[in-house]
Amino acid sequence: MIALRRLVALTLVALLWGSGLLGAVAVQPESGEQAVPPPLSLDDLAALDALLEEDTEEAPADFDRSALVDVGALGLVLAFAVFSFVKKSERLKIVSLVVSVAYLGFYKASLVSVVDIFGAIRWSLPAFQDGQAYYFLIVFTLVSTVLWGRLYCGRICAFGALTQLMDRIIPSRFRVEPPPWLDQKLIYAKYVVLGGAVLYFLASGDTLVYRYIEPFWMFTLNGNVVMWTLLTALLLATVFVRNLYCRYLCSVGAGLGLLSNLTVFRIKRWNECSTCKLCEKTCEWGAIDGPKILVSECVRCDDCERLYADEDKCPHWLIQKRQAALAATRG
């Protein structure tokens, strides 16, 4: 491909020179005489060829270095997110959320979007050489969802991370939790948004609809009056209903929710979970219904898993301790 571009460039230069467009600059005609361009020598063509070769070699090198830095930085962010998830540490989770907002949000504005779903439907995706970091994030999101569920939603998506950080700052007295019957109906709204967006795209080919169903553009600080008004209303509503967008309106969350039905490593449950409501009351996402965990709604936030392993709070461990104490007394 590079050799072809060089051949075309050399041919164009030779044609331009022969037609006098370049020769007229090199040779000034005397009064009344027609300008005749001097012929190109083999040395001239060799020098021009070397110059073109130098340019084509340097540009990819610069590109590769930039792409390598992007992929490496993204890899560190994702690796830390997975590390915080595996360690089940609340402090590490908060750090991961802050990093996602700062780096993937405001610095790179790199989030999985419904536009990516549009591109997959039409098989119109960025060239790999122009988007290694993009493909890295997409592949990680899909693979991690199959392995653990909506891990991307829980600590990598910059907007989801932002709303979770808001939840830790806003006083709990402002919170309004929808009743369970309403929550169980509202969770399907995001699937309606996803289906409507896909149908609209198939009918019109317009990808710009994302601006009115996703708030992710906010990290670029580039929106019109309507978009900023909708975003303001959404953030204000999030003050009262925690994780409002992620739970009820996110089309990407809907897509990953469907994929999460294939999740391999799911959260364990004890026999006592059939009657205990402790984790259900703790879950901020409405993903626990008695002994059942709704994998399509669970974002692997760690709250129930930390409680699940707490031997001083979880009834499973308390019952075991009581039984052991009784056995020791009888013995």
Secondary structure, DSSP 8 states (H G I E B T S, - for coil): -HHHHHHHHHHHHHHHHHHTTTHHHHS---TT---------HHHHHHHHHHHHHHHHHHHHHHHHHHHHHHHHHHHHHHHHHHHHHHT-HHHHHHHHHHIIIIIIIIT-----HHHHHHHHHT----GGG-HHHHHHHHHHHHHHHHHSSHIIIIISHHHHHHHHHHHHS-GGG-----HHHHHHHTTHHHHHHHHHHHHHHHH---TTHHHH--GGGGGT---HHHHHHHHHHHHHHHHSTTHHHHHT-HHHHHHHHHGGG-SS-----GGGGT--HHHHH-SSS-EETTEE-TTT----SHHHHHHT-TTT-HHHHHHHHHHHHHHHH-
